[in-house]
Amino acid sequence: MTSVPTPIPSRTQYVLEGIKHRILTGGLTPGQALVETELAAQFGVSKTPVREALKTLAGTGLVVMSQYKGVTVRMVDADMAREVYDVRLLLEPEALRRTVRRGASLAVARDALARSDRAADTAERSLANREFHRALYTSCGNPLLGRMLDEVRDQAALVSAVAWAADPSWEREAAEHRDILRLALDGDADGAAAALHAHIASFVRRAFPEAREEEGHQ
C-alpha cells in the first residue's frame, strides 16, 4: 500500500509560521510594525502570502491591523493578560482533569518537559513549554474543549514571552510543571487540576500584578 506524501506547506503557511515563531520567541516585539515589503524580502516571497499570513495572525489575536498604523504585533497589557488567562483558568484545569480520568497517555507532556530542561535558549524553551501545556488537554476526550484552548494558545504564549523578557522565571515554572505531571501520572485528577490552576494563576499575578482574577474562579 502506497502512503500519501505529506503536502508541502504553501508559501502563506511558511510565512505564517515564520512570523508566528518570531513573535512568540521575542524576535518581533509587541507594538513593532510589520511591513509587507520587508517581510516579503526576508522570506523570499511576494507580498500576497505575507498579506494573507498577517490576516490569519490578526484572526488569532497575535497582530493588530489598523487603517492608520498598519499592521503591528499586538501589545500586551494587564487587561489582555487577564482575559486570556481567565479563559485558561476556566478551561485548562478541567481539561487536564478529564485527561487524567480517561487514563490518556502523557508521554508527549513528559517529552516536552524534558526538552524544556535541555533547552539551549529562550526560544526553544518557550516552544517546549507551549507543547507541555497543550499535551495536558489534547486528550481530554472533548475535541471542542481542545479547540477552544488552542484558540487562546498563541495569545497566552505572547503574554508569556513578554513576561519572561522582563523577569525570567523558568526554573520556578519548570518545578511547577514537574509537580503537575507527577500528580497526573499518579492518577490524581483533582490534584493535578488544582496544581495547574495554581500554576496559571500565580504566573499572571507575578507577571502582571495589576491584573485580577474574576471572583469565583477558584
The 8 nearest C-alpha neighbors of each residue, nearest first, counted from 0:
[[1, 2, 3, 4, 5, 6, 7, 8],
 [2, 0, 3, 4, 5, 6, 7, 8],
 [3, 1, 4, 0, 5, 6, 7, 8],
 [2, 4, 5, 1, 6, 0, 7, 8],
 [5, 3, 6, 2, 7, 1, 8, 0],
 [4, 6, 7, 3, 8, 2, 9, 1],
 [7, 5, 4, 8, 9, 3, 12, 2],
 [6, 8, 9, 5, 4, 10, 13, 12],
 [9, 7, 12, 6, 13, 10, 11, 5],
 [8, 10, 12, 11, 13, 7, 14, 6],
 [9, 11, 13, 12, 48, 14, 8, 44],
 [10, 12, 48, 14, 9, 13, 52, 15],
 [13, 11, 15, 9, 14, 10, 8, 16],
 [12, 14, 10, 11, 16, 15, 9, 17],
 [13, 15, 17, 11, 12, 16, 18, 10],
 [16, 14, 52, 12, 18, 17, 13, 11],
 [17, 15, 19, 13, 14, 18, 20, 12],
 [16, 18, 14, 20, 15, 19, 13, 21],
 [17, 19, 21, 15, 20, 16, 14, 22],
 [18, 20, 16, 22, 21, 17, 15, 23],
 [21, 19, 17, 23, 18, 22, 16, 24],
 [22, 20, 26, 18, 24, 27, 19, 23],
 [23, 21, 27, 19, 25, 20, 24, 26],
 [24, 22, 20, 157, 21, 25, 19, 156],
 [23, 25, 122, 21, 22, 26, 20, 160],
 [24, 26, 27, 22, 23, 28, 21, 160],
 [27, 25, 21, 22, 24, 28, 23, 20],
 [26, 28, 22, 25, 21, 31, 29, 72],
 [27, 29, 31, 25, 30, 22, 26, 72],
 [30, 28, 74, 72, 73, 31, 75, 27],
 [29, 31, 72, 74, 71, 73, 28, 32],
 [32, 30, 71, 72, 29, 28, 33, 27],
 [31, 33, 71, 70, 34, 30, 72, 69],
 [34, 32, 71, 70, 35, 31, 72, 38],
 [33, 35, 37, 36, 32, 38, 70, 69],
 [34, 36, 38, 37, 46, 39, 49, 33],
 [35, 37, 39, 38, 34, 46, 40, 45],
 [38, 36, 40, 34, 39, 35, 41, 33],
 [37, 39, 41, 35, 40, 36, 42, 34],
 [40, 38, 44, 36, 42, 46, 37, 45],
 [39, 41, 43, 37, 38, 42, 36, 44],
 [42, 40, 38, 39, 43, 37, 44, 36],
 [43, 41, 39, 40, 44, 38, 14, 17],
 [42, 44, 40, 41, 39, 45, 38, 14],
 [45, 43, 39, 42, 40, 46, 48, 10],
 [46, 44, 39, 47, 48, 43, 49, 40],
 [45, 47, 49, 39, 48, 35, 50, 36],
 [46, 48, 50, 49, 45, 51, 11, 44],
 [49, 47, 11, 51, 50, 46, 52, 10],
 [50, 48, 52, 46, 47, 51, 53, 35],
 [49, 51, 47, 53, 48, 52, 46, 54],
 [52, 50, 48, 54, 53, 49, 47, 55],
 [53, 51, 15, 49, 55, 54, 50, 11],
 [52, 54, 56, 50, 55, 51, 57, 49],
 [55, 53, 57, 51, 52, 56, 50, 58],
 [54, 56, 58, 52, 57, 53, 51, 59],
 [57, 55, 53, 59, 58, 61, 54, 62],
 [58, 56, 62, 54, 60, 55, 59, 63],
 [57, 59, 55, 56, 60, 54, 61, 62],
 [60, 58, 56, 57, 61, 55, 150, 153],
 [59, 61, 57, 58, 62, 56, 154, 73],
 [62, 60, 56, 73, 59, 57, 154, 72],
 [63, 61, 72, 73, 57, 71, 60, 56],
 [62, 64, 71, 73, 57, 70, 72, 65],
 [63, 65, 70, 69, 71, 62, 57, 66],
 [66, 64, 69, 68, 67, 70, 63, 71],
 [65, 67, 69, 68, 64, 70, 63, 71],
 [66, 68, 65, 69, 64, 70, 71, 63],
 [69, 67, 65, 66, 70, 71, 64, 32],
 [68, 70, 65, 64, 67, 66, 71, 32],
 [71, 69, 64, 33, 63, 32, 65, 68],
 [72, 70, 32, 31, 33, 63, 30, 62],
 [73, 71, 62, 29, 30, 31, 61, 63],
 [74, 72, 62, 29, 61, 63, 30, 71],
 [73, 75, 29, 30, 72, 76, 28, 71],
 [74, 76, 79, 158, 73, 29, 80, 77],
 [77, 75, 79, 78, 80, 74, 207, 158],
 [76, 78, 210, 80, 79, 207, 81, 209],
 [79, 77, 81, 80, 76, 82, 210, 75],
 [78, 80, 82, 76, 81, 77, 75, 83],
 [81, 79, 77, 83, 78, 82, 84, 158],
 [80, 82, 78, 84, 79, 83, 85, 210],
 [83, 81, 85, 79, 80, 84, 78, 86],
 [84, 82, 80, 86, 85, 81, 155, 79],
 [83, 85, 87, 81, 86, 82, 80, 88],
 [84, 86, 88, 82, 87, 83, 81, 89],
 [87, 85, 89, 84, 83, 88, 90, 82],
 [86, 88, 84, 91, 90, 85, 89, 83],
 [89, 87, 85, 86, 90, 196, 91, 84],
 [90, 88, 86, 87, 85, 91, 216, 92],
 [89, 91, 87, 93, 88, 92, 86, 94],
 [90, 92, 94, 87, 93, 88, 95, 89],
 [93, 91, 192, 95, 94, 196, 90, 195],
 [94, 92, 96, 95, 91, 90, 97, 192],
 [93, 95, 91, 136, 97, 139, 96, 92],
 [94, 96, 98, 92, 136, 97, 93, 135],
 [97, 95, 188, 93, 99, 94, 192, 98],
 [96, 98, 139, 100, 94, 95, 99, 101],
 [97, 99, 139, 95, 101, 138, 96, 100],
 [100, 98, 102, 188, 96, 101, 97, 183],
 [99, 101, 97, 102, 98, 188, 96, 186],
 [102, 100, 98, 99, 103, 97, 139, 140],
 [101, 103, 99, 100, 98, 104, 186, 97],
 [104, 102, 101, 98, 99, 138, 105, 100],
 [103, 105, 106, 102, 107, 138, 98, 99],
 [104, 106, 108, 107, 109, 103, 134, 135],
 [105, 107, 109, 108, 104, 110, 134, 111],
 [106, 108, 110, 109, 105, 134, 111, 131],
 [109, 107, 131, 111, 134, 105, 106, 110],
 [108, 110, 106, 112, 107, 111, 113, 105],
 [111, 109, 113, 107, 112, 108, 106, 114],
 [112, 110, 114, 108, 131, 127, 113, 109],
 [113, 111, 115, 109, 110, 114, 108, 131],
 [112, 114, 110, 116, 111, 115, 109, 117],
 [115, 113, 111, 117, 116, 112, 118, 127],
 [114, 116, 124, 118, 112, 127, 113, 117],
 [115, 117, 113, 114, 118, 112, 124, 173],
 [118, 116, 114, 115, 113, 119, 124, 112],
 [119, 117, 115, 124, 123, 120, 116, 114],
 [120, 118, 117, 123, 121, 124, 122, 115],
 [119, 121, 122, 123, 118, 124, 125, 117],
 [120, 122, 124, 123, 125, 24, 119, 118],
 [121, 123, 24, 125, 124, 120, 126, 25],
 [122, 124, 126, 125, 121, 120, 118, 127],
 [123, 125, 115, 121, 127, 118, 122, 126],
 [126, 124, 128, 122, 123, 127, 121, 129],
 [125, 127, 129, 123, 128, 124, 130, 122],
 [128, 126, 130, 124, 111, 115, 129, 125],
 [127, 129, 125, 131, 126, 130, 124, 132],
 [130, 128, 126, 127, 132, 131, 133, 125],
 [129, 131, 127, 133, 128, 132, 134, 111],
 [132, 130, 108, 128, 111, 134, 129, 133],
 [133, 131, 135, 134, 129, 130, 128, 136],
 [132, 134, 130, 135, 131, 136, 137, 129],
 [135, 133, 108, 131, 132, 136, 137, 107],
 [136, 134, 133, 132, 95, 137, 108, 131],
 [135, 137, 94, 95, 139, 138, 134, 133],
 [136, 138, 145, 134, 139, 133, 135, 142],
 [139, 137, 140, 98, 136, 103, 135, 134],
 [138, 140, 98, 97, 94, 136, 141, 137],
 [141, 139, 138, 142, 98, 97, 137, 101],
 [140, 142, 144, 143, 139, 145, 138, 94],
 [143, 141, 145, 144, 146, 140, 137, 139],
 [144, 142, 146, 145, 141, 147, 148, 140],
 [145, 143, 147, 141, 142, 146, 148, 94],
 [144, 146, 142, 148, 143, 147, 137, 149],
 [145, 147, 149, 143, 148, 144, 142, 150],
 [148, 146, 144, 150, 149, 145, 143, 151],
 [147, 149, 145, 150, 146, 151, 152, 144],
 [148, 150, 146, 152, 147, 151, 145, 153],
 [149, 151, 147, 148, 152, 146, 59, 153],
 [152, 150, 154, 149, 148, 153, 155, 83],
 [153, 151, 149, 155, 154, 150, 148, 156],
 [154, 152, 156, 155, 151, 157, 61, 150],
 [153, 155, 157, 151, 156, 152, 61, 158],
 [154, 156, 158, 152, 153, 157, 151, 83],
 [155, 157, 159, 153, 154, 158, 160, 23],
 [158, 156, 154, 160, 159, 155, 23, 153],
 [157, 159, 155, 161, 156, 160, 80, 162],
 [158, 160, 156, 162, 157, 161, 163, 155],
 [161, 159, 157, 163, 162, 158, 156, 164],
 [160, 162, 164, 158, 159, 163, 157, 165],
 [161, 163, 159, 165, 206, 164, 160, 166],
 [164, 162, 167, 166, 160, 165, 161, 159],
 [163, 165, 161, 162, 166, 160, 167, 25],
 [166, 164, 162, 163, 161, 167, 206, 160],
 [165, 167, 163, 164, 162, 168, 206, 161],
 [168, 166, 163, 169, 164, 165, 162, 170],
 [167, 169, 170, 171, 166, 172, 163, 173],
 [170, 168, 172, 171, 167, 173, 163, 124],
 [169, 171, 173, 172, 168, 174, 167, 175],
 [170, 172, 174, 173, 169, 168, 175, 176],
 [171, 173, 175, 169, 174, 170, 176, 168],
 [172, 174, 176, 170, 175, 171, 169, 177],
 [173, 175, 177, 171, 172, 176, 170, 178],
 [176, 174, 172, 178, 173, 177, 179, 171],
 [177, 175, 173, 179, 174, 178, 172, 180],
 [176, 178, 174, 180, 175, 179, 181, 173],
 [177, 179, 181, 175, 176, 180, 182, 174],
 [180, 178, 176, 191, 182, 177, 181, 194],
 [179, 181, 183, 177, 182, 178, 184, 176],
 [182, 180, 178, 184, 183, 179, 177, 185],
 [183, 181, 185, 191, 187, 179, 180, 184],
 [182, 184, 180, 186, 191, 185, 181, 187],
 [183, 185, 181, 186, 182, 180, 105, 187],
 [186, 184, 182, 183, 187, 181, 180, 188],
 [185, 187, 183, 184, 188, 99, 182, 100],
 [186, 188, 190, 182, 185, 183, 189, 191],
 [189, 187, 96, 191, 99, 190, 186, 183],
 [190, 188, 192, 191, 187, 193, 96, 194],
 [189, 191, 193, 187, 192, 188, 194, 182],
 [190, 192, 182, 194, 179, 188, 183, 193],
 [191, 193, 92, 189, 195, 190, 194, 96],
 [194, 192, 196, 190, 195, 191, 189, 197],
 [193, 195, 191, 197, 196, 192, 179, 198],
 [194, 196, 198, 192, 197, 193, 92, 191],
 [195, 197, 193, 199, 198, 194, 92, 88],
 [198, 196, 194, 200, 195, 199, 201, 193],
 [197, 199, 195, 201, 196, 200, 194, 202],
 [200, 198, 196, 202, 197, 201, 195, 203],
 [201, 199, 197, 202, 198, 203, 196, 204],
 [200, 202, 204, 198, 203, 199, 197, 205],
 [203, 201, 205, 199, 204, 200, 206, 198],
 [202, 204, 206, 205, 207, 200, 201, 199],
 [205, 203, 208, 201, 207, 202, 206, 200],
 [206, 204, 202, 203, 207, 208, 201, 200],
 [205, 207, 203, 162, 204, 202, 208, 166],
 [206, 208, 204, 209, 210, 203, 77, 205],
 [209, 207, 204, 210, 205, 206, 203, 211],
 [208, 210, 207, 77, 211, 204, 78, 206],
 [211, 209, 77, 208, 207, 81, 78, 204],
 [212, 210, 213, 209, 81, 204, 208, 77],
 [213, 211, 214, 85, 81, 216, 210, 200],
 [212, 214, 216, 215, 211, 85, 81, 217],
 [215, 213, 216, 212, 217, 211, 85, 89],
 [214, 216, 217, 213, 212, 89, 88, 85],
 [217, 215, 214, 213, 212, 89, 88, 85],
 [216, 215, 214, 196, 88, 212, 197, 213]]
